[in-house]
Amino acid sequence: MNTMLSQTEIGIDLGTANTLVYSKNKGIALNEPSVVAIDTETKNVVAVGTDAKEMIGKTPEKIIAIRPLKDGVIADFDITTDMLKQVMKKAAKKGGFSIRKPNVVVCTPSGATSAERRAIHEAVRNAGAKKVHIIEEPVAAAIGAGMPVDEPVANVVVDIGGGTTEVAIISYGGVVACHSIRIGGDRLDEHIIQYVRKAYNVLIGERTAEKIKMEIGYALIDHEKMEMEVRGRDLVTGLPSTITLNSYEVRDCMKESLLQILETIRKTLEDCPAELSGDIVDRGVILSGGGALLNGMQDWLSNVIVVPVHLAPNPLESVAIGTGQALKYIHKLQPVAK
């Protein structure tokens, strides 16, 4: 195991919404959206990450901005490989480390099939990695949140990402109980787009929906009503239009998915072995992932599941930090990645 340590080692959180790269000496070396802009005529990659996200909904016909990951797994293999190559190159430049044949720890959703895991393994390999270790996302999130995953205590992590929500109970470095649903921040954005379309006959883009969610989106709690002006295209006249949305409307249109996330947490807690239940009452649940930052999420969950709910120190970066730090645990983690 020690021979590995002389080489460059990086952790990659290959997320539906963002891809993060962690290196031991630099910490988070890169955090960019998982978006690739492609020239449809030449099939060349025009831009990756932030530059590509800026292009969503604004490009000429021959350039398309796409997200190669859907629900936490690879939807387009070749484009994901291209994106990873660029991401690793960018991270090396920023982080000041060599990218020649690094050892990589990458995470997959716990609900991913073996074919989906293999696809992630191959894509990272094709992007230039020497050795690839795969770790389950909730385990990475727990390590990144500073939880003692290798000790015989129950660590409950709720990781609400862009494409999936993973809930897991971890003890002795392994997943004791786990449930995963393909609902995350992206689904909440979709609800907002659909609601505005139905209620106001106005079409808004993905980036606008995300902004609405971040500014006036709330979990299912009472709060002071907030308003926001939103611009989109009127579907009747075809002209630009401005409407005023309030936070109650936004909360209500996301309700169904939020309740499904709650149900997933409940299911996982019900699967907890009796011996570990006491730990959960004492230690509570840790929230990570971008969805953890939804206004009122922590308060809402602690009210409905009646155990303490804590926010991870860096919810958006927990998984990436965990993949980077997982190398020291890799011999203890089960199952050991291929």
ChimeraX attribute file (.defattr): number of C-alpha atoms within 10 A of each C-alpha:
attribute: neighborCount
match mode: 1-to-1
recipient: residues
	/A:1	8
	/A:2	7
	/A:3	6
	/A:4	12
	/A:5	11
	/A:6	7
	/A:7	15
	/A:8	20
	/A:9	25
	/A:10	31
	/A:11	32
	/A:12	28
	/A:13	26
	/A:14	27
	/A:15	27
	/A:16	25
	/A:17	22
	/A:18	22
	/A:19	21
	/A:20	25
	/A:21	30
	/A:22	28
	/A:23	25
	/A:24	17
	/A:25	13
	/A:26	14
	/A:27	16
	/A:28	21
	/A:29	22
	/A:30	23
	/A:31	20
	/A:32	18
	/A:33	20
	/A:34	25
	/A:35	28
	/A:36	26
	/A:37	26
	/A:38	20
	/A:39	16
	/A:40	12
	/A:41	8
	/A:42	9
	/A:43	12
	/A:44	13
	/A:45	19
	/A:46	14
	/A:47	19
	/A:48	23
	/A:49	21
	/A:50	15
	/A:51	16
	/A:52	23
	/A:53	21
	/A:54	16
	/A:55	18
	/A:56	19
	/A:57	12
	/A:58	11
	/A:59	13
	/A:60	9
	/A:61	8
	/A:62	11
	/A:63	20
	/A:64	20
	/A:65	23
	/A:66	18
	/A:67	24
	/A:68	21
	/A:69	21
	/A:70	17
	/A:71	22
	/A:72	27
	/A:73	23
	/A:74	22
	/A:75	16
	/A:76	14
	/A:77	16
	/A:78	13
	/A:79	23
	/A:80	24
	/A:81	22
	/A:82	18
	/A:83	25
	/A:84	23
	/A:85	20
	/A:86	18
	/A:87	23
	/A:88	24
	/A:89	17
	/A:90	17
	/A:91	24
	/A:92	20
	/A:93	14
	/A:94	13
	/A:95	19
	/A:96	13
	/A:97	19
	/A:98	15
	/A:99	20
	/A:100	13
	/A:101	15
	/A:102	21
	/A:103	22
	/A:104	27
	/A:105	30
	/A:106	28
	/A:107	29
	/A:108	23
	/A:109	26
	/A:110	23
	/A:111	20
	/A:112	15
	/A:113	12
	/A:114	9
	/A:115	9
	/A:116	17
	/A:117	21
	/A:118	15
	/A:119	19
	/A:120	23
	/A:121	23
	/A:122	15
	/A:123	22
	/A:124	26
	/A:125	20
	/A:126	15
	/A:127	19
	/A:128	18
	/A:129	23
	/A:130	16
	/A:131	16
	/A:132	20
	/A:133	19
	/A:134	23
	/A:135	26
	/A:136	25
	/A:137	30
	/A:138	31
	/A:139	33
	/A:140	28
	/A:141	32
	/A:142	29
	/A:143	26
	/A:144	24
	/A:145	23
	/A:146	13
	/A:147	19
	/A:148	16
	/A:149	24
	/A:150	16
	/A:151	12
	/A:152	13
	/A:153	21
	/A:154	29
	/A:155	28
	/A:156	32
	/A:157	30
	/A:158	29
	/A:159	31
	/A:160	27
	/A:161	29
	/A:162	24
	/A:163	22
	/A:164	28
	/A:165	30
	/A:166	31
	/A:167	30
	/A:168	32
	/A:169	28
	/A:170	27
	/A:171	21
	/A:172	17
	/A:173	23
	/A:174	18
	/A:175	21
	/A:176	18
	/A:177	18
	/A:178	23
	/A:179	20
	/A:180	22
	/A:181	18
	/A:182	19
	/A:183	21
	/A:184	26
	/A:185	23
	/A:186	21
	/A:187	17
	/A:188	24
	/A:189	26
	/A:190	16
	/A:191	19
	/A:192	26
	/A:193	21
	/A:194	17
	/A:195	19
	/A:196	21
	/A:197	17
	/A:198	11
	/A:199	9
	/A:200	14
	/A:201	17
	/A:202	25
	/A:203	19
	/A:204	19
	/A:205	16
	/A:206	15
	/A:207	14
	/A:208	16
	/A:209	23
	/A:210	18
	/A:211	13
	/A:212	22
	/A:213	22
	/A:214	16
	/A:215	15
	/A:216	20
	/A:217	27
	/A:218	24
	/A:219	23
	/A:220	19
	/A:221	15
	/A:222	11
	/A:223	12
	/A:224	7
	/A:225	10
	/A:226	12
	/A:227	14
	/A:228	13
	/A:229	10
	/A:230	17
	/A:231	16
	/A:232	19
	/A:233	17
	/A:234	18
	/A:235	14
	/A:236	8
	/A:237	10
	/A:238	11
	/A:239	10
	/A:240	12
	/A:241	16
	/A:242	12
	/A:243	13
	/A:244	10
	/A:245	17
	/A:246	15
	/A:247	20
	/A:248	20
	/A:249	19
	/A:250	23
	/A:251	22
	/A:252	17
	/A:253	21
	/A:254	22
	/A:255	17
	/A:256	13
	/A:257	16
	/A:258	19
	/A:259	13
	/A:260	14
	/A:261	23
	/A:262	16
	/A:263	13
	/A:264	21
	/A:265	24
	/A:266	15
	/A:267	15
	/A:268	19
	/A:269	20
	/A:270	12
	/A:271	15
	/A:272	19
	/A:273	13
	/A:274	9
	/A:275	9
	/A:276	17
	/A:277	17
	/A:278	13
	/A:279	15
	/A:280	18
	/A:281	13
	/A:282	11
	/A:283	17
	/A:284	21
	/A:285	27
	/A:286	24
	/A:287	29
	/A:288	30
	/A:289	25
	/A:290	21
	/A:291	24
	/A:292	22
	/A:293	18
	/A:294	16
	/A:295	20
	/A:296	16
	/A:297	19
	/A:298	19
	/A:299	15
	/A:300	18
	/A:301	21
	/A:302	15
	/A:303	12
	/A:304	10
	/A:305	15
	/A:306	11
	/A:307	15
	/A:308	17
	/A:309	22
	/A:310	18
	/A:311	18
	/A:312	24
	/A:313	14
	/A:314	15
	/A:315	22
	/A:316	22
	/A:317	24
	/A:318	27
	/A:319	34
	/A:320	33
	/A:321	29
	/A:322	28
	/A:323	32
	/A:324	27
	/A:325	22
	/A:326	23
	/A:327	23
	/A:328	12
	/A:329	14
	/A:330	19
	/A:331	13
	/A:332	15
	/A:333	21
	/A:334	15
	/A:335	14
	/A:336	13
	/A:337	16
	/A:338	10
